[in-house]
Amino acid sequence: MMEEETQGVELPEGRAKQYHRIQLRLSLSRFALSAGFLLGILFSGVSVSFRNAIQSLTLNAWFIVGGYGVVFYLLIELLFLPLSYYSGYVVEHRFRLSTQNRRAWLWEKGKGIGLSLLLGLLMLEIFYGIIRKYPQGWWLPIAGVFVFIFIILARLAPVVFLPIFFKLKKVEGEELRRRLEELAEQVGTKVRGIYQIDLSKKSKTVNAALAGWGKTRRLILSDTLPQNFTLEETEAVVAHELGHQVGYHTWKMMVLQTITMGLTLFLCERGLRRTIPLFPLQGVDDVAGLPLVMLIVSLLGLVFLPMVNAYSRRLEREADRFSLRSIKSPEFFISTMEKLAELNLADKSPHPVVEFLFYSHPPISKRIKAAERIVK
């Protein structure tokens, strides 16, 4: 994506800032709408009335939770569909990032809703099943079970979930495959294959990841990566991902997220004890209190978000340093960052407050400056 030279046409950096301002406003609108919806059905008594309606059909606790969960989730999806469409389709096309037509976007959205519904119902049934069994101190076993599930899902992601949304095939180009295999071997990381996904059918953006663990660990590249980057630049991207593996960053983040999830559930339990008496709920195991649980968890998530993002940025800087040590020249890393900023329409220099609160990666400008210090 070349810079426009025509007078009066906005430069890519200005477009990037405009794009991120819009997405930030949409995210804040989504949070406000969600909070309003949860408060509305909670204080209006709609949540309790809906639970009563299901109880009139069955007294089985599992069916009550499942029935409530299905309708509750679909209502939320319906409520957010206009925002999702505007954010994921209209805005992406306005800024020339998406290559999907409307029908393809709706199909992908439908698949996402279906998968989220299945996984969400599983988590919801486990959540309330454990609460029914352990009405006191339920937060600890729930945290343990959820961590186990997240680890299993991470293992299954590249072989079960990713193929639902993308076509995977062996990475094209013998030279590229050879160099990436040598790079992985050089840093002592075993990769069970190098694959590419057909991201170009959906987006012009670029991505790469080392997904899965054990026998499912695979290096995944978007097909837009080799299309837009040289071999040396692709190596810089992959070296960064390998740096996460060598530094055990996935497991370190898992530990941090386990701690924050445990604290969130612990504080949620304490919060529910104080707030449940304010509503006509049958107890902490009453699924009609789900909106209250979500409100408490969402607020606590906002509290912990800056801390988690700060640690994530630290790990990303470590992975950048690993990449710089592993490639032939820091110049390749710098040119890679410049291209990533253009293709992904990244805001190179976000407002410090926005960076502190919402950025899980250091801004591109800081990553480039760090590499330039090595060049000098």
Summary of the structure (lengths in Angstrom):
residues: 376
radius of gyration: 22.9
end to end distance: 28.1
largest distance: 73.5
contacts: 1132
relative contact order: 0.10
helix: 74%
strand: 5%
